[in-house]
């Protein structure tokens, strides 16, 4: 009845796994639906995109919203795609949701595709380890 909600601390923008101090906090960045970006994006953390990006994206984890559009290559360890992608994709663990529309070749280690998703391109299993410092090479 008299308890206070905790005030946001300096770790806003981070989330924890809920397993105590054994797991470090992971950071994430959000590009909102009202945001359009021209240029390449490199993030060492997870990235959630609801807006439009015209450029290549390299990150550890990517979550794409339904109304989002990416025109460029994607390189990540994990990705959950729900919007439109026009460009090559290299992802270790890829989940393609039913609302996704992909136009480009896809390289993956593990792949899940929901019924209703559209992929217009080649699917290739097997991927070299992904390092965010390594430049994109989607010509192969």
Secondary structure, DSSP 8 states (H G I E B T S, - for coil): ---------TTTTEE--SSGGGS--EEEEEE-TT-EEES-EE-SSEEEE-SEEES-EEEEEEEE-TT-EEES-EEEEEEEE-SEEES-EEEEEEEE-TT-EEES-EEEEEEEE-TT-EEES-EEE------TTS------
